Amino acid sequence: MLELHRVTRRFGDKTAVDNVSLVVGEGEMVGIIGASGAGKSTLLRMINRLADVSDGKIVYSGRTISALKGAELRSWQRDCAMIFQQFNLVPRLDVITNVMLGRLNGRNPVLNLLQIFTPDEQLEALKALERLDIAQTAMQWAQTLSGGQQQRVAIARALMQDPKMILADEPIASLDPRNAQIVMDSLRDINSEGITVITNLHTLDTARAYCDRIIGMSAGRVVFDGTPEQLTTDVARTIYGADGLKEAFSEAMTSTAIAPLRLPRTPTNAQQAP
Ligand SMILES: Nc1ncnc2c1ncn2[C@@H]1O[C@H](COP(=O)(O)OP(=O)(O)OP(=O)(O)O)[C@@H](O)[C@H]1O
């Protein structure tokens, strides 16, 4: 279980995340929505420890992860893999090596430098690519792939970390509707196997279609935490403001406008928000 206790992050005078308290259970699929600048990325980055908290604490399974250092911090960052809008692959490396780099954290640095991977690691990387349905691209340079394929490689790389949790920061913001759907279906699929997924999303329709629980942020604060059904237009207005609401809905037309392929719910991922 992930717990955020009165977490705040300030940048100078600016409070990006303001006194946020949350509990996320194992196996939940949570969407975080909000207008640009609401604090969504900063929140995810603090969970992964790419950013430090200014106040408050973050606890996972009884461990205060906001205070971890050194090897313990690296181990936590393996447990909670991060996926970004811009994929963050190495463009002139083949896909399978990009995926195996998911293992970097915790391997012998000399082997990493020489890019020497064991047959087991190669097999595991291929399996991860197969799971994302892109094994046929294994030997191509990452930069030759479409955006949607690159994001699937990034997800395969995250899986190589054998994570307990995947944090996705606007994973479909750069993708066309078809690829956005494929990437969201992949995240959903992974979640159905028990991995907690917390994803920032710009658009309401995607959050509604794919997440069991939606958290709405505005000006650094959590202003909504509930099910898709509870996310009424009035609530959306509180999250986005009257002007932003129009944008949130119209942007939806360019995100996952294609109907998602809903997977059957499993006991692990069918949890409701507390
Ligand atoms: N490194 C930083 N230095 C200064 N200010 C920052 C930094 N990172 C974020 N901020 C500020 O904190 C606020 C929240 O930013 P954040 O990126 O978390 O919002 P967001 O909801 O993810 O927005 P977007 O959807 O545009 O990515 C913004 O006002 C932003 O300018």
The ligand as an SDF file (V2000), in Angstrom:
LIG
                    3D

 31 33  0  0  0  0  0  0  0  0999 V2000
   11.5480   22.1650  -11.5310 N   0  0  0  0  0  0  0  0  0  0  0  0
   10.6410   23.1320  -11.3690 C   0  0  0  0  0  0  0  0  0  0  0  0
   11.0240   24.3880  -11.0490 N   0  0  0  0  0  0  0  0  0  0  0  0
   10.1090   25.3580  -10.8730 C   0  0  0  0  0  0  0  0  0  0  0  0
    8.7740   25.1960  -10.9710 N   0  0  0  0  0  0  0  0  0  0  0  0
    8.3450   23.9700  -11.2910 C   0  0  0  0  0  0  0  0  0  0  0  0
    9.2480   22.8750  -11.4950 C   0  0  0  0  0  0  0  0  0  0  0  0
    8.5060   21.7600  -11.7920 N   0  0  0  0  0  0  0  0  0  0  0  0
    7.2140   22.1580  -11.7730 C   0  0  0  0  0  0  0  0  0  0  0  0
    7.1180   23.4750  -11.4690 N   0  0  0  0  0  0  0  0  0  0  0  0
    5.8740   24.2410  -11.3450 C   0  0  0  0  0  0  0  0  0  0  0  0
    4.9960   23.5230  -10.5060 O   0  0  0  0  0  0  0  0  0  0  0  0
    3.6590   23.5860  -11.0030 C   0  0  0  0  0  0  0  0  0  0  0  0
    3.1440   22.1660  -11.2250 C   0  0  0  0  0  0  0  0  0  0  0  0
    3.8490   21.5950  -12.3400 O   0  0  0  0  0  0  0  0  0  0  0  0
    3.5940   20.1100  -12.8490 P   0  0  0  0  0  0  0  0  0  0  0  0
    4.5010   19.9030  -14.0070 O   0  0  0  0  0  0  0  0  0  0  0  0
    3.6920   19.1900  -11.7060 O   0  0  0  0  0  0  0  0  0  0  0  0
    2.0800   20.2130  -13.3180 O   0  0  0  0  0  0  0  0  0  0  0  0
    1.2680   19.2310  -14.2910 P   0  0  0  0  0  0  0  0  0  0  0  0
   -0.0970   19.1620  -13.7280 O   0  0  0  0  0  0  0  0  0  0  0  0
    2.0130   17.9750  -14.4570 O   0  0  0  0  0  0  0  0  0  0  0  0
    1.2590   20.0640  -15.6400 O   0  0  0  0  0  0  0  0  0  0  0  0
    1.3520   19.5130  -17.1600 P   0  0  0  0  0  0  0  0  0  0  0  0
    0.0820   18.7750  -17.3990 O   0  0  0  0  0  0  0  0  0  0  0  0
    1.4830   20.7670  -17.9620 O   0  0  0  0  0  0  0  0  0  0  0  0
    2.5750   18.6530  -17.2190 O   0  0  0  0  0  0  0  0  0  0  0  0
    3.7100   24.4360  -12.2550 C   0  0  0  0  0  0  0  0  0  0  0  0
    3.3690   25.7600  -11.9300 O   0  0  0  0  0  0  0  0  0  0  0  0
    5.1480   24.3550  -12.6870 C   0  0  0  0  0  0  0  0  0  0  0  0
    5.5380   25.5080  -13.3860 O   0  0  0  0  0  0  0  0  0  0  0  0
  1  2  1  0
  2  3  1  0
  2  7  2  0
  3  4  2  0
  4  5  1  0
  5  6  2  0
  6  7  1  0
  6 10  1  0
  7  8  1  0
  8  9  2  0
  9 10  1  0
 10 11  1  0
 11 12  1  0
 11 30  1  0
 12 13  1  0
 13 14  1  0
 13 28  1  0
 14 15  1  0
 15 16  1  0
 16 17  2  0
 16 18  1  0
 16 19  1  0
 19 20  1  0
 20 21  2  0
 20 22  1  0
 20 23  1  0
 23 24  1  0
 24 25  2  0
 24 26  1  0
 24 27  1  0
 28 29  1  0
 28 30  1  0
 30 31  1  0
M  END
$$$$
